Amino acid sequence: MTTQDTCRSCIDCGRKACQKSNESLYPEYCLTKNASKEQLTQTRETYMEEYNNEVMVQTAKIQSKYYEKLTRVEETILFAKEMGAKKIGIATCTALLKESITLAKILRAHGFQVFSACCKVGAIDKREIGIPEQYIKHGPNICNPILQAQILNEEKNDLNIVMGLCVGHDVLFHQYIEGPTTTMVVKDRVTGHNPAAPLYTSHSFYKKLLNEE
């Protein structure tokens, strides 16, 4: 038996039977079928905590009224308003600073306070944290997701928005950010920040991704 055989999950099913509780279609390895009563009870109780419940209710409200009608920007504005947010933080890559400036203008037009921290904040040289010389390209200073998170934490924003942090840097940002956080843009320079494009074209242009190295 291979490792893949013993580690099957939702991506090996694809039936989406859990959407409508169609238990007859649950495979043996189904995560819903095998979830313990204790897990399900604890999860339900956690969703009943005040903030978690408010998030779920407002998300359901927005989906029921505006599904496939509003853009991500519009949904974020509406969600922030429904949650009573007053101040929004933006963690932006400098490569998307222009887009973040536009987003800030839009958010301010809707009455929000906006505070941003860009990825190069602190201006720390890559050599200072031990990055080898051969990897020092695209400028001498590091992207600084930890300081970005710390600064936004100090501002006590009601909601934070991620704008195009690099793979890896976003991992550290999410590890250190403390407040509610959503993502507006996922960086993908090759596809114009549409990382789903290779998935949609994996049968054609990006078929090479399926080839084993």
C-alpha positions as CSV (number, residue, x, y, z in Angstrom):
1,M,0.0,0.0,0.0
2,T,1.4,3.4,-1.0
3,T,1.5,6.5,1.2
4,Q,-1.1,8.0,-1.1
5,D,-3.5,5.1,-0.4
6,T,-3.3,5.7,3.3
7,C,-3.6,9.5,3.1
8,R,-6.8,10.0,1.1
9,S,-9.0,13.0,1.8
10,C,-11.4,15.4,0.1
11,I,-9.2,15.9,-3.0
12,D,-9.5,12.2,-3.6
13,C,-13.3,12.3,-3.5
14,G,-14.6,15.3,-5.4
15,R,-18.3,14.2,-4.9
16,K,-19.2,17.1,-2.7
17,A,-21.8,14.9,-1.0
18,C,-21.2,16.8,2.2
19,Q,-22.8,19.9,0.7
20,K,-26.2,18.2,0.9
21,S,-25.5,15.6,3.6
22,N,-25.8,12.7,1.1
23,E,-24.4,10.1,3.3
24,S,-24.8,7.3,0.7
25,L,-22.1,8.9,-1.3
26,Y,-19.6,9.3,1.5
27,P,-16.5,7.2,0.7
28,E,-14.9,5.1,3.5
29,Y,-12.2,7.7,4.1
30,C,-14.7,10.6,4.1
31,L,-13.7,13.2,6.7
32,T,-17.3,14.0,7.5
33,K,-18.1,10.3,8.0
34,N,-15.1,9.8,10.2
35,A,-15.4,13.0,12.3
36,S,-16.0,12.2,15.9
37,K,-19.1,13.4,17.7
38,E,-16.8,15.3,20.1
39,Q,-15.2,17.1,17.1
40,L,-18.5,18.1,15.7
41,T,-19.9,19.2,19.0
42,Q,-16.9,21.3,19.8
43,T,-17.0,22.8,16.3
44,R,-20.6,23.8,16.7
45,E,-20.0,25.3,20.1
46,T,-17.0,27.3,18.7
47,Y,-19.2,28.7,16.0
48,M,-21.7,29.9,18.7
49,E,-19.0,32.1,20.3
50,E,-20.0,35.7,19.7
51,Y,-17.4,36.9,17.1
52,N,-17.3,33.6,15.2
53,N,-21.0,33.5,15.0
54,E,-21.2,37.1,13.7
55,V,-18.7,36.3,11.0
56,M,-20.6,33.3,9.8
57,V,-24.0,35.1,9.9
58,Q,-22.7,38.1,8.0
59,T,-20.9,35.9,5.5
60,A,-24.1,33.9,4.9
61,K,-26.1,37.2,4.6
62,I,-23.7,38.5,1.9
63,Q,-23.7,35.3,0.0
64,S,-27.4,34.9,0.0
65,K,-28.0,38.4,-1.4
66,Y,-25.0,39.0,-3.6
67,Y,-23.4,35.7,-4.7
68,E,-21.8,36.2,-8.1
69,K,-23.0,39.8,-8.1
70,L,-20.3,41.6,-6.2
71,T,-16.6,41.8,-6.7
72,R,-14.1,40.8,-4.0
73,V,-13.5,44.5,-3.3
74,E,-17.3,45.1,-2.9
75,E,-17.8,42.0,-0.7
76,T,-14.9,43.1,1.6
77,I,-16.4,46.5,2.0
78,L,-19.8,45.1,2.7
79,F,-18.4,42.5,5.2
80,A,-16.4,45.2,7.0
81,K,-19.5,47.4,7.4
82,E,-21.7,44.6,8.5
83,M,-19.1,43.6,11.1
84,G,-18.9,47.2,12.4
85,A,-15.3,47.8,11.3
86,K,-14.1,51.3,11.5
87,K,-10.3,50.9,10.8
88,I,-8.8,48.7,8.2
89,G,-5.1,47.8,7.8
90,I,-3.4,46.9,4.6
91,A,-0.3,44.7,4.4
92,T,1.0,45.4,0.9
93,C,3.9,44.3,-1.3
94,T,5.6,47.3,-2.8
95,A,5.0,45.7,-6.2
96,L,1.3,46.3,-5.6
97,L,1.6,49.6,-3.8
98,K,-0.3,51.4,-6.7
99,E,-3.2,48.9,-6.3
100,S,-3.1,49.3,-2.5
101,I,-3.3,53.1,-2.8
102,T,-6.3,52.7,-5.0
103,L,-7.9,50.3,-2.5
104,A,-7.2,52.8,0.3
105,K,-9.0,55.5,-1.6
106,I,-12.0,53.3,-2.2
107,L,-12.1,52.2,1.5
108,R,-11.8,55.8,2.7
109,A,-14.6,56.8,0.3
110,H,-16.7,54.4,2.2
111,G,-15.9,55.9,5.5
112,F,-13.1,53.7,6.8
113,Q,-9.9,54.7,8.4
114,V,-7.0,53.0,6.6
115,F,-3.5,52.3,7.8
116,S,-0.9,50.4,5.7
117,A,2.5,48.8,6.2
118,C,4.5,47.9,3.1
119,C,6.8,44.9,2.8
120,K,10.0,46.8,2.9
121,V,9.2,48.6,6.1
122,G,12.3,48.7,8.4
123,A,14.7,48.7,5.5
124,I,16.7,45.7,6.8
125,D,19.5,44.5,4.6
126,K,19.3,40.9,3.4
127,R,22.8,40.3,4.6
128,E,21.9,41.2,8.2
129,I,19.7,38.1,8.5
130,G,22.1,35.7,6.7
131,I,20.7,35.6,3.2
132,P,23.5,34.3,0.9
133,E,24.9,36.8,-1.6
134,Q,23.8,34.7,-4.6
135,Y,20.2,35.2,-3.5
136,I,20.3,38.9,-3.2
137,K,18.4,40.2,-6.2
138,H,15.7,42.7,-6.8
139,G,17.0,45.2,-4.2
140,P,19.2,44.8,-1.1
141,N,16.5,44.9,1.6
142,I,14.3,42.1,2.8
143,C,10.5,41.9,2.6
144,N,9.6,42.2,6.3
145,P,6.3,40.4,7.0
146,I,7.0,40.0,10.7
147,L,7.4,43.8,11.2
148,Q,4.4,44.4,9.0
149,A,2.3,42.2,11.2
150,Q,3.7,43.7,14.4
151,I,3.0,47.3,13.2
152,L,-0.6,46.4,12.1
153,N,-1.1,44.6,15.5
154,E,-0.1,47.8,17.3
155,E,-2.8,49.7,15.3
156,K,-5.5,47.4,16.5
157,N,-7.3,47.4,13.2
158,D,-10.8,46.0,13.0
159,L,-9.8,44.1,9.8
160,N,-6.6,43.6,7.9
161,I,-6.2,43.0,4.2
162,V,-3.3,41.2,2.5
163,M,-2.2,42.7,-0.8
164,G,0.2,40.4,-2.7
165,L,2.7,39.2,-0.2
166,C,5.2,36.7,-1.6
167,V,4.9,33.0,-1.1
168,G,6.7,32.3,2.2
169,H,6.4,35.9,3.4
170,D,2.7,35.5,3.6
171,V,3.3,32.4,5.8
172,L,5.2,34.5,8.3
173,F,2.7,37.4,8.1
174,H,-0.2,35.1,9.0
175,Q,1.9,33.5,11.7
176,Y,2.4,36.9,13.5
177,I,-0.8,38.9,12.7
178,E,-3.2,38.9,15.6
179,G,-6.4,40.6,14.2
180,P,-9.0,39.4,11.7
181,T,-7.4,39.1,8.3
182,T,-8.6,38.5,4.8
183,T,-6.8,38.4,1.4
184,M,-7.5,40.7,-1.5
185,V,-4.7,39.8,-3.9
186,V,-2.5,36.7,-4.1
187,K,0.7,37.5,-5.9
188,D,1.5,35.8,-9.2
189,R,3.6,38.0,-11.4
190,V,3.4,35.6,-14.4
191,T,-0.4,35.4,-14.6
192,G,-1.2,39.0,-13.6
193,H,-2.0,37.8,-10.0
194,N,-4.4,35.1,-11.1
195,P,-2.9,32.0,-9.5
196,A,-5.9,29.9,-10.6
197,A,-4.9,30.3,-14.2
198,P,-2.5,27.3,-14.3
199,L,-5.2,25.2,-12.7
200,Y,-7.7,26.0,-15.3
201,T,-5.2,25.4,-18.1
202,S,-3.5,22.3,-16.7
203,H,-4.9,20.3,-19.6
204,S,-3.3,22.7,-22.2
205,F,-0.8,25.5,-21.7
206,Y,0.2,24.4,-18.2
207,K,0.1,20.7,-18.8
208,K,3.8,20.7,-17.9
209,L,2.9,21.1,-14.3
210,L,1.6,17.5,-14.2
211,N,4.9,16.1,-15.4
212,E,7.0,14.6,-12.6
213,E,10.4,16.2,-12.1
